[in-house]
Amino acid sequence: MAKVKITLTRSLIGHKKNQILTAKSLGLNKIGDFKVAERNPLIDGKINVISHLISVEDAE
């Protein structure tokens, strides 16, 4: 499977609770936090929920 690097680029303040919980479930608490994860349907769904708060790039 491919790996992706997910970086939190915008603040979670003022956003919906489900978006905050999704970011926290990925381990993204502060701006600049990142996580490298295997791309699968679960991660893709989480990326879709908070796509406006994060940047996604391929990791090797």
Contacts in CASP RR format, 6 or more apart in sequence:
PFRMAT RR
TARGET T0000
AUTHOR 0000-0000-0000
METHOD contacts of the structure
MODEL  1
MAKVKITLTRSLIGHKKNQILTAKSLGLNKIGDFKVAERNPLIDGKINVI
SHLISVEDAE
1 38 0 8 1.000
1 39 0 8 1.000
1 40 0 8 1.000
2 38 0 8 1.000
2 39 0 8 1.000
2 58 0 8 1.000
3 36 0 8 1.000
3 37 0 8 1.000
3 38 0 8 1.000
3 39 0 8 1.000
3 58 0 8 1.000
3 59 0 8 1.000
3 60 0 8 1.000
4 36 0 8 1.000
4 37 0 8 1.000
4 39 0 8 1.000
4 43 0 8 1.000
4 47 0 8 1.000
4 56 0 8 1.000
4 57 0 8 1.000
4 58 0 8 1.000
4 59 0 8 1.000
5 34 0 8 1.000
5 35 0 8 1.000
5 36 0 8 1.000
5 56 0 8 1.000
5 57 0 8 1.000
5 58 0 8 1.000
5 59 0 8 1.000
6 26 0 8 1.000
6 28 0 8 1.000
6 34 0 8 1.000
6 35 0 8 1.000
6 36 0 8 1.000
6 37 0 8 1.000
6 43 0 8 1.000
6 47 0 8 1.000
6 54 0 8 1.000
6 55 0 8 1.000
6 56 0 8 1.000
7 28 0 8 1.000
7 32 0 8 1.000
7 33 0 8 1.000
7 34 0 8 1.000
7 54 0 8 1.000
7 55 0 8 1.000
7 56 0 8 1.000
7 57 0 8 1.000
8 23 0 8 1.000
8 28 0 8 1.000
8 29 0 8 1.000
8 30 0 8 1.000
8 31 0 8 1.000
8 32 0 8 1.000
8 33 0 8 1.000
8 34 0 8 1.000
8 53 0 8 1.000
8 54 0 8 1.000
9 31 0 8 1.000
9 32 0 8 1.000
9 53 0 8 1.000
9 54 0 8 1.000
9 55 0 8 1.000
10 31 0 8 1.000
10 52 0 8 1.000
10 53 0 8 1.000
10 54 0 8 1.000
11 31 0 8 1.000
12 19 0 8 1.000
12 20 0 8 1.000
12 23 0 8 1.000
12 53 0 8 1.000
15 53 0 8 1.000
18 49 0 8 1.000
19 49 0 8 1.000
19 50 0 8 1.000
19 53 0 8 1.000
22 46 0 8 1.000
22 49 0 8 1.000
22 50 0 8 1.000
23 29 0 8 1.000
23 50 0 8 1.000
23 53 0 8 1.000
23 54 0 8 1.000
25 46 0 8 1.000
26 35 0 8 1.000
26 37 0 8 1.000
26 46 0 8 1.000
27 33 0 8 1.000
27 35 0 8 1.000
28 34 0 8 1.000
28 35 0 8 1.000
28 54 0 8 1.000
36 59 0 8 1.000
37 43 0 8 1.000
47 54 0 8 1.000
47 56 0 8 1.000
END
